[in-house]
């Protein structure tokens, strides 16, 4: 079979495109390694859905790492006191830690593996600038879960309400979220209400 110059150019173009496409997927794999613990060159959190995670972005639908696990992983990386834990999406937990020197660090924990994937400097909320609360984040999560049977923590934040420093903990049980407010000074349960 004799190839015309036109056919040869077409075959060469197809081969070049195939090489280009395979080269792009290798590059993309290198840039999105954050789920393996290696930050991307841009320093952004991962945007792909890890295997087994919920592509819908519904935190309660994704398997893997709990808020308590994310709390522990963040403190292993940055010793201090946890001030907030937020499940941003099915990919990661964002944990704010007040370090032993009083500085703030946001630690991103992979929601599937529990690995710390990135950290950055973050402001400490006014409620914790002078020191960590007497009743810790871990104790607040335990108290909220005790208040709502068979629940899991989906969010925890330190806040101020009515002149008191409080923990706002959101727990989920049976598809229903409940906001639990706990006094950060003594652990007293102040309020509990279901989200509509």
C-alpha positions as CSV (number, residue, x, y, z in Angstrom):
1,X,0.0,0.0,0.0
2,X,1.4,3.3,-1.0
3,X,1.0,6.3,1.4
4,X,0.4,9.7,-0.1
5,X,2.0,12.7,1.5
6,X,-1.4,13.8,2.7
7,X,-2.1,10.4,4.4
8,X,1.4,10.5,6.0
9,X,0.8,14.0,7.4
10,X,-2.6,12.9,8.8
11,X,-1.0,9.9,10.5
12,X,1.8,12.1,11.9
13,X,-0.8,14.6,13.2
14,X,-2.8,11.9,15.0
15,X,0.4,10.5,16.5
16,X,1.4,14.0,17.7
17,X,-2.0,14.6,19.3
18,X,-1.8,11.2,21.0
19,X,1.6,12.1,22.5
20,X,0.4,15.5,23.5
21,X,-2.7,14.0,25.3
22,X,-0.7,11.4,27.1
23,X,1.9,14.0,28.1
24,X,-0.9,16.3,29.5
25,X,-2.3,13.6,31.7
26,X,1.1,12.9,33.2
27,X,1.5,16.6,33.9
28,X,-1.9,16.8,35.5
29,X,-1.1,13.8,37.7
30,X,2.0,15.6,38.9
31,X,0.1,18.8,39.7
32,X,-2.7,17.1,41.7
33,X,-0.6,14.9,44.0
34,X,-1.9,16.7,47.1
35,X,-4.0,13.6,48.0
36,X,-0.7,11.7,48.3
37,X,0.7,14.3,50.8
38,X,2.7,16.3,48.2
39,X,1.4,19.8,47.8
40,X,0.6,21.0,44.3
41,X,3.0,23.6,42.8
42,X,0.4,26.4,43.2
43,X,-0.2,25.5,46.9
44,X,-3.9,25.0,46.4
45,X,-5.9,22.2,48.0
46,X,-6.9,19.2,45.8
47,X,-9.8,19.5,43.5
48,X,-10.3,16.0,42.3
49,X,-12.5,13.5,44.1
50,X,-10.4,10.8,45.9
51,X,-11.4,7.2,45.3
52,X,-14.4,6.3,47.5
53,X,-15.3,9.9,48.3
54,X,-18.7,11.4,47.5
55,X,-18.5,13.4,44.2
56,X,-21.6,15.3,45.3
57,X,-19.6,17.2,47.9
58,X,-22.0,16.1,50.7
59,X,-19.8,15.7,53.8
60,X,-22.0,13.2,55.5
61,X,-22.1,11.0,52.4
62,X,-18.3,10.5,52.2
63,X,-16.6,7.7,53.9
64,X,-13.3,8.0,55.8
65,X,-12.0,10.4,58.3
66,X,-14.1,11.8,61.1
67,X,-13.9,15.2,62.7
68,X,-12.2,13.6,65.7
69,X,-9.6,11.9,63.3
70,X,-9.0,15.3,61.6
71,X,-8.6,17.0,65.0
72,X,-5.9,14.4,66.0
73,X,-4.1,14.6,62.6
74,X,-3.9,18.4,62.8
75,X,-2.5,18.3,66.3
76,X,0.2,15.8,65.3
77,X,1.3,18.3,62.7
78,X,0.9,21.5,64.7
79,X,0.9,21.1,68.5
80,X,-1.6,23.4,70.3
81,X,-5.3,23.7,70.6
82,X,-8.0,23.2,68.0
83,X,-10.3,26.1,67.5
84,X,-12.4,25.0,64.6
85,X,-13.1,22.0,62.3
86,X,-14.9,22.5,59.1
87,X,-15.8,19.9,56.4
88,X,-15.6,22.0,53.3
89,X,-16.4,19.2,50.9
90,X,-15.9,15.5,50.4
91,X,-12.2,16.1,49.9
92,X,-10.9,17.7,53.1
93,X,-11.3,18.9,56.6
94,X,-10.0,22.4,57.5
95,X,-8.8,22.5,61.1
96,X,-7.7,25.7,62.7
97,X,-5.1,25.2,65.4
98,X,-3.8,27.8,67.9
99,X,-0.2,26.9,68.3
100,X,1.7,26.8,71.6
101,X,3.2,30.2,70.7
102,X,-0.3,31.7,70.1
103,X,-0.1,31.7,66.3
104,X,-2.9,30.3,64.1
105,X,-2.4,27.6,61.5
106,X,-5.1,26.2,59.2
107,X,-4.3,22.5,58.6
108,X,-6.0,20.7,55.7
109,X,-6.6,17.0,56.3
110,X,-7.5,14.6,53.5
111,X,-11.0,13.3,54.2
112,X,-10.3,9.8,52.9
113,X,-6.7,9.1,54.1
114,X,-6.4,11.3,57.1
115,X,-3.1,12.7,55.8
116,X,-2.2,16.3,56.3
117,X,-2.1,17.7,52.8
118,X,-1.3,21.4,53.4
119,X,-1.1,24.1,56.1
120,X,-1.0,27.8,56.1
121,X,-1.0,30.7,58.6
122,X,-4.4,31.9,59.7
123,X,-5.7,34.5,62.1
124,X,-6.8,33.3,65.6
125,X,-10.3,34.3,66.4
126,X,-10.6,37.0,69.1
127,X,-12.3,34.4,71.5
128,X,-9.0,32.5,71.7
129,X,-6.3,35.1,71.3
130,X,-5.6,35.3,75.1
131,X,-5.5,31.5,75.4
132,X,-7.4,28.3,74.6
133,X,-10.7,27.6,76.3
134,X,-10.7,25.5,79.5
135,X,-13.2,23.1,77.8
136,X,-11.3,21.8,74.8
137,X,-12.6,21.1,71.2
138,X,-12.3,17.4,71.8
139,X,-14.4,17.6,75.0
140,X,-17.0,19.8,73.1
141,X,-17.3,17.2,70.3
142,X,-17.7,14.4,72.9
143,X,-20.4,16.4,74.8
144,X,-22.3,17.2,71.5
145,X,-22.2,13.5,70.5
146,X,-23.4,12.5,73.9
147,X,-26.3,15.0,73.6
148,X,-27.4,13.6,70.2
149,X,-27.3,9.8,70.2
150,X,-25.4,8.0,67.3
151,X,-24.3,11.3,65.8
152,X,-21.1,12.4,64.0
153,X,-19.6,15.8,64.1
154,X,-19.7,17.8,60.9
155,X,-18.6,21.2,62.1
156,X,-17.1,22.9,65.2
157,X,-16.3,26.5,65.8
158,X,-15.4,28.7,68.7
159,X,-17.7,31.8,69.1
160,X,-19.0,34.3,71.5
161,X,-22.7,34.6,72.4
162,X,-24.3,36.5,75.2
163,X,-20.9,37.5,76.6
164,X,-19.7,33.9,76.8
165,X,-17.2,32.0,74.8
166,X,-18.9,29.0,73.4
167,X,-18.4,26.0,71.1
168,X,-20.8,25.7,68.3
169,X,-20.9,22.0,67.3
170,X,-23.0,20.7,64.4
171,X,-23.7,16.9,64.6
172,X,-25.6,14.7,62.2
173,X,-27.7,11.7,63.0
174,X,-30.0,9.9,60.6
175,X,-29.7,12.7,58.0
176,X,-30.7,15.4,60.5
177,X,-28.3,18.1,61.6
178,X,-28.4,19.5,65.1
179,X,-26.6,22.6,66.4
180,X,-25.3,22.1,69.9
181,X,-23.9,25.1,71.8
182,X,-21.5,24.4,74.7
183,X,-20.0,26.8,77.2
184,X,-16.2,26.8,76.5
185,X,-15.4,27.6,80.1
186,X,-17.1,24.7,81.9
187,X,-18.7,22.4,79.3
188,X,-22.3,23.3,80.2
189,X,-24.8,22.5,77.4
190,X,-26.4,25.8,76.6
191,X,-28.6,25.1,73.5
192,X,-29.6,22.3,71.2
193,X,-31.7,22.8,68.1
194,X,-32.3,20.8,64.9
195,X,-31.7,22.4,61.5
196,X,-34.8,22.5,59.3
